């Protein structure tokens, strides 16, 4: 085999069609691209920024709470935006910002034993098509939609009331609650909303005594009726920002952590089989499989001998013809039937060696027997004929053929 055939396919002009380095580079690029695609596809939901303009902690729109999260982190407060179930970690305060049209089951599954603040939705904010992540005109959500939202968070009998117009608000903490002695001065808030209903204890009220923040007894769950105290639209005014941060500070334990849940907003960090393969403790097995695949590739690429030429589907020559004929006879199980013909060939070879004879039949058999006695042959033709007619299996055929072959050598004085 020529050296060129070991380097790569040969072009019409005799050169190498593909460089081995180019082929190796293409293979490595393909493996890298596929691996990257698999990893990114697995973690694609977790890599979403979440800035879709809705009311949650990943949104930077007017109704989002990303500005509040940044403000708390700038103060050095331990704040996380959670995309998974926080069972077992139990932060001191969990903030839920459910969207309108949410699921009651999803809300119940997200509930923890920690103190919980539920920020009720207020605005119907369509997305701005000209600016992704922004919202258009803000309108108060219809009463029917808000009634469904109250059912989702577990206070179906509660009622919401809004003070019409844009004005500053003075909020006061109710005696005997966590906000006792708290006095807040906010910036302009449009249509300040309050909540009331059976089982709800006012915690922070406005100048008219309406509950802006209420607690559902006997649980440790609090409901903030107006999200403008915490969202980005409220954070633009320093007075409202201070009031919102003060509400959170009174609800959480000193030096305690705070978590903003976004699982109710569709940003759950799900666990899949592929994700488990890239995370402890199964990531070790994945790395072992990758290493084994690399070693197999290196073993296949390092050729240790010349490539074996492929054989013809149909061989040529007398040898192939003989092999094919023998194979057909073997498949048909006709080997024992070949014994008489082989005996005739051996007799004919002996007669030709002795100068030929015009005898035939029994006369020829008697003649060969006499010659065999003369040459001191081991077997006589008559006995060999009887054994030939008694052949019934391939093993019998081999025994008789060996005797005929030995008889012919003795009659013709041939050398082995």
Steps between C-alpha positions, in 0.01 A plus 500: 500500500636843408578770751243734343216262582590527867480880503153550357280470190693559176385769256500464124837677469662259746496736801326448834136610481459576874773599742495287816537818707193653336295184560613487865412867544153443353440207737613697806289801398195276454547333840547838671194648327281204592617504863439873527155464346409223748616702803335825390175320414499344846552830683313727258207565739742591780694740276196714418532852637128510585474866406165461323322804641280313749476555874778289656851536638673434165310774317638853462175648372288750691303218666804278564705467818854473364573855622404405856727195487793714385431757773496234773819343372666841485420536872675167562184305580506123426248480217444218250268464203381141525407284201453183703334364811664645810399215732781431745656848471216700663600867450364745756269660241368366170343750260247371248392717209238285324373602159134529420361171375734284707442151641377435853681163510830659396462764771432239769802291395723808527385580855756458780495525876697826476334837530345580164416827328257477208503809278161513332487598131346832409567603142402360166821581314519392135854466359642782292567358149762767431711423807530135617477484879301822527129540561241722334220699657418401859135434587355354816426132460127418468317394816431149360869437439593628845236274655668202336838621627368515857373141467843387385673643809241355737287801599195464272274704731730799516414830330723763337429872497695773322534867588463681170761748387875559538610615846755448773410259779570486871508145631497401866570168670219351709563448872559139601645399163854469362461853356405666829641854515589505131418826317562523124478793262478395135527684174209533257315168458225463244175343618636376835342163562394343833377152597242383750315181581427235763809358667720791390668710770612851395873549556566827314217741425464830314353826628146366454575185702496270198735200514787534253679203660293228669571169671288190458440356844619270645769450232818701452398608149474870416327660202614830350203651317692755293810380310601860417673512839757246377506494120726702272236767447502565876879478532540811282400711802741488792217532755310204358823299476574563868146401594515175303837402648372585850201267452733214404736574790211479748377170359830315487712403795809709577791390282270242343505407133229591252384307195295624205320202350456494120377143463142629495599722207611208280874498574525169682838333484392150405705183551537282193698187424753694291542760774567226756775369272680837523460550874646322805508217581442364147737744329789265589342218301441737209865605498606135505280428198649799315853383581416146382360640173818704446719195561290295258539774240877509548516121476303503177709785353841340575529237226752226583516327161409546136137488404397151389381489143148387447448164332294448186142397551548235225851352489671411169713197394493121519549504874185705550308269264613194696417663832154599379429153362614338822281739694193412292563127548541554875179704520312227310653230729611298196852415616433122539370488140845615379671175612435291179620781277816543704563124480469511119754782483750302708451183290540700177824658627642155584400354160667791316819453702512131402473568126121489463266208459199423284341301774187617681259390768584192701786406266670830580442448871658154485795639304561773759473250784768283336723803450443602859615161623803531275584847643416392859224760532343541844139474374345336198269676255216260581510581870527871429197481269298339777600769749422771245146375457456497879584870547219683685666799669781751441720315750454174303587689183825632648606151609430341160661791314818459706513127414444563127772765506741259673412224250569726203842598638590136547387406148669792323811517720439877552666699769300685751 
